[in-house]
Amino acid sequence: MFQSKIAGIGHYVPKNVYTNSDLTRFMDTSDAWIQERTGIQERRYADRIGETTTSMGVEASKIALERAGITAAEVDFIIFATLSPDYYFPGCGVLLQREMGMGEIGALDIRNQCSGFVYALSIADQFIKTGMYKNVLVVGSEKQSFAMDFDTRSRHVSVIFGDGAGAVVMQPTTEAGKGVLSTHLHSDGAEAEKLAMYYPGAAAGFGLENPPQWPDQELGGMLMTPQMLEDGTAYPTMDGQAVFKKAVVKFPEVIHEALAKNNLSPSDIDLLIPHQANLRISQYVQKILGLPDEKIYSNIQRYGNTTAASIPIALSEAWQEGLIKEGDLVCFAAFGAGFTWGSALIRW
C-alpha cells in the first residue's frame, strides 16, 4: 500500500484589502474591538463580479500543479471543499474541471465548512493509498463576503470572515515514514444550529424558534422572504461563546489523538498549522500543547477566517517562508460548523 504526500502547494488571495477601520463605515465596531476578540487586523474580499469561489480555486490550483511538476491533464481526481459555492448546484468541482480544461475525471464537492480541507485531505489520502488515483487535486476556496450581513446586528460574524483559496496536489510515495501518517475525523450535530446559515435550505426553518410562515402552507412558497432579510435570519448566525468553548476542547483533543496514533508527543511537532478560526483559540491550543511561537503558524491577522481555504493558504505561506523542511513533522487541525473537527499528521 502506498503512502500519500503533498507534492505541490499553491494559494491565491484577492487584491482587495479591508481593514478593521474600513468596516467601521458599515457597522458600529472598531479596530480595538475586533482585534481583542479575534486577533484579525484585515481580510481580503473578492471582486463582486468576475471573481468567484471557482476562479480563485483555479488560480491556487495552477500554482500547486506547477510546483508538483504536472499539468492539468494529468490530474486524476478533484476534491473541492467550500461552504460558499458559485451555485446552489452544481458544485465547484466540475466548474474547476471545466475552467482548467481537464479530462472527464471525477470531481467531488464536500461541505464540511472550516474542517473541509482536513476532510478533503483525508479522502485524497485514502484514494492514493489504495492505488485508485495518482494525482489528486485538493482545493479549499471561499468567497464568503457576498453572504455577510454588514450591519451592527451581525458584526460578531461579519468581521471574522474573508475570501481566498488554497490547493495541494496529493501523490503516492514509497518512502517509509514519509507523507500523511494519519488523519482523524469527527462530528457532533447536537449543536448544529450554533453556527449555521439556514437559507437557502429545504428544512423550512427547522431548528428556528420562530420559523417563517409560507404564503401557502400546503404548497409551500418563497424560500427567501423579505422578512428574512429584514430580521437577519437569511444571513449566517453564530453563538460565538458556544463555538469557542467547544473548539478549545476539540482542537487539542484531536491533535493528541493524531500524536498518540503515531507514538509521538507535542514536542515532536515541528509546525502546527491550525484552521485560522480565531487567534485567541490558536493561542489557547498553543498553550495547552506547550508549543513555542515558532512551532505554530498564524496568518488570521491578514486574512481573517477563510474557512475551508485557511489551512492550505497558511500551509502555502509557511512553505514559501521556508518554515517547512524535509523530514519535518507537520500537523493540521480544524474545527468548525456542524460541529465537525479533524486533524492530519504529515512527515514532510
N, C-alpha and C positions, 0 to 999 in steps of 0.2 A: 504494500500500500504506500502511495506517495504521501509526502507532507506538502502543504501549500505554503507559498511565500508571497510577499508583496514585491513585485518586480518593477513597478513603476508607480509614481505618485504625482498628482497634479492638483492645483486648486485655482479657483477664479473668484474674485470678489468685484462687485460693481464699483464704478468710479465715484458714485455719489456718496459723499460722507455727510452724515447728520450727527452733529454733536449733541450733547445733553442740552446745551444752551439753545440749539436750534429748536428743540422740542417745546421749549417754553412759549413759542409762538402759537402753539396749538392747544396747550393744556397747562393747568396750574401745577407746575413742577419746578425743579431746579437741579443744577449740576450736583450740588451737595446731596440733595435728597436721593438722586439716582445712584451716585457713587457709594453712598453709605449703605444702601440696601443691596446693591448688585455688583459693584465694582466696575460697572460699564462707564466708559467715557464717550464713546462714539460707536456708530454702527453704519453699515452700508445698505443703501436701498437701490434696488434695480430700477432701470428706467421704466416708467409706467407703460410705455408702448414699445414693443420691439424686443425687450429683454425679458426672457421667460425662465421658468424653472428648467426647462429642457435646454434652452440655448446656453445657460450658464453651465449646465452639466456637460454639454458638448465641449465648451472651452476647457474645462478641467480635464475632461477625458482625452482631448488632443495632447495635452502635456503629459499625462500619465502614459499614454501609448508610446509617445516619442521616447520617454525615459525608459520604458520597458523594451524598446527596440523592436516594436511590432507595428503593423499597420491595422487600420480599422477592419480590413478584410480578414485578418487573422483572429479576430475575436470570436469565440465560440458561444458565448452566453452573456447576457446583460442582466444585472440586478440593480434596480433603481429604487432608492429609498427617499421618500419625501412625504410630507403632510400637506404640501401646497402644490398639487399637480396643476398642469396647464388647463386640463379639462376634468370635469367630474369623471368622465371616462371618454376615450381610452386612457390608459396610463402613459406616463412619460417614457417608459422603456421603449415602446415602439416608435415614439416620436424621435427619440435619440437615435435609434437604429436607422430611421429614415434619413435624418439630417446628416448622419455620418456615412451614408452610403454602404452600410453593412449588408451582408447576405441575409438570407431568410433564417436567421438564428433565433433562438428562444429569448424572450425578454420578460423578466419577472419584476413586478412592482410590489413593494412591501410598504405597509403603513404602520410602522412601529415608532413613529414620531422621534423623540430625542434618542431612543435606543436603536433607531433604524439602521445606522451604519454597522453597529456591532452585530445585529441580527443578520444583515446582508453579508457581512464578512464570514459569519459562521456558516451560512448557506453555501457560499462560494467554497469554503474550506471543505465541506462535505462532497461537493461535486468533484473537486480536484482529487481528493483522497481516494475516491472510488474509481478514478480514471475516466470519468464521463467527459470532462472538459479539460482543456489545457490552458486556455486563455479566457479568464472570466473578468469582465469589466464591472467593477462595483462603484456605483455613483451615489453620492448623497448631495442633494441640491434643494434649495428652498428660496422661494420668493414669497415671503410672509408679509411684507409691507402692505400689499394690496388688501389684506384681510384684517388689518389692525384698525381699531377704533381710536382715533387720535382726539379723544375727549377726556377730560379730567376723570370721569367716572371709570375709565379703563386704563388709567395711567400705570397702574401696578402691573399690567400685562404689556401694554404697547411699548413702554420704554425698554423692554428687555430684548425684543426680537429683532433680528437683522436678516439680510439676504446674502447668499453666496453658494458656492459649490465646491466639492472636493471629489476626487476619484482615485481609485487604485486599480492596478492590473494584478490579478492573482494568477500564479503559475505553479506547476509542480516542482518539487525539489527532492533529490535523493540524498542530500547532505544530512547525516544523522544529527538530530538535536537542533536542526535549523527550521525556521519558518513558524507557522502557527502551532503552538504547543497544545493549546486547548481553548475552547470557548464555552461560555456558561450563560444560559438564557433563562429569564424568569418573568412571571407576570402575576398580577393580583388585581382583578377587576372590581373588588369590593368598593373602592372609592373612585371609580372611573369618572364620575361627574365632577371631581375636584379640579380637574384640568381637562377641559373639553371645548369643542365647538359643535354645538348641536345641529346647526343648519348649514348647508342643506343636508337632510337626512330623512330616512324613511320611518323613524321612530315616532315622529309627530309629537315631540315634546316629552317622550318617555324620560323620566328622571327629573323633570322640572316640577316644582311645586304647583305652578300655575301654567299649564301648557296652553298654547294659543288655541282659540276656537276657530274652526274652519267655517267658511261661508256655508257649506252644505255638509252636515255631519255624515250623511250616507255616502255621498260620492267623494268626499274629501274636498280639496280646494287648493288654494295657493300654498305652495311650500314655504314661501317667504312673504311676509306681510309687512306693511308699513309700521305696524306696531312693534315688530321685532327690531326694526332699525331704530325706532324711537327709544325703546327701553334698553337697547344694547344686547338683547339675547341673540341677535344674529352674529355677534362677534365672539371671539374666544373668551372664555371665562376661566378664572383660576383662583383657587384658595391657596394663596402663596404660603401661608403658615403650614397648612397640611402637607403641601408638596415638600417643603423644606424639611419638616420633621421625618417624613418617610425617606427622603433622599439621603440624609446624613446617616441613616441606619443601613440602607441597602447598598450604597456606594462602597463603604469599606467591607461590608459583608461579602459582596460578590468578588471583590479583589482578593480577599483572604481565601475564598473558595478556589479561585484560579491558582493561587500560590500553593495551597495545600495539595491540590491535584498533582502538582509537579514537584512536590517536596522542596519548595522554596519558601523564603521569608521576605517581608517587605524590604529588608536591607539588600536583597538581591536585585531589586528593580533598579535599572539604570535610568529609565524615564517613564513616568506615568503621564498619559495623555487622557484626562477625563473629558467627558462631554462638557462643553462650556455652558453650563446652566446658570451658574451664579458664582461669582468669585468667592463669596463667603462659604458656599458649600465646598468648593475645591480646597479652600484654606482649612476648613474643618477636617476634611478627609486627609489632607497632608499631615495635620497634627496627630490624628488618630494613628496613622501609619508610621509616624516618626520619620518622615522624609524631609531632607534638606531642600531648600528652594531650588537648587539646580536639578533636582530629580522630578520636578513636576512642571508641566508646560501649561501656561495660560495665555490666551490671546483674546479673551472675552472683553477686555478693556477696549480693544479696537473694533471688534465686530459684533458684540452682543451675542445673544444666543441664536445660532444659525441651525439649531435643531439637528436634523439628520446630516447636515453638512459640517457640523462643528468639529468632530473628531478628524475627518480627512483633511479639512483646512488646517487644523493645528498640526497634524502629522506632517503635511507637506511643508509648512513653515519651519517646523523643528528640523526636518531633514535638510532643508535648504540652508539653515543656520549652522549645520554641522553638529547638531546635538545628538544625532543617532549614528553610531558607528557599528561596523561589522562585529557581530558577537554580542551586542547589547541586548539586554532583556527589556522589552518594551511592553507596557500594559495599557490597554484601553478599557475604560469603564464608562457606563452611561446609565442614566435613569430618566424616565420621562412619563408622559401621559399614558394612562392605561389602568393601573400603573404597569410599566414594563421596565426591566433593567437587565444588564448583562455585562460581561467582561470578556476580554480576549488577551491571551499572553503569547507574545511573539519573541522568538530568538532571531535577531536580525542577521 
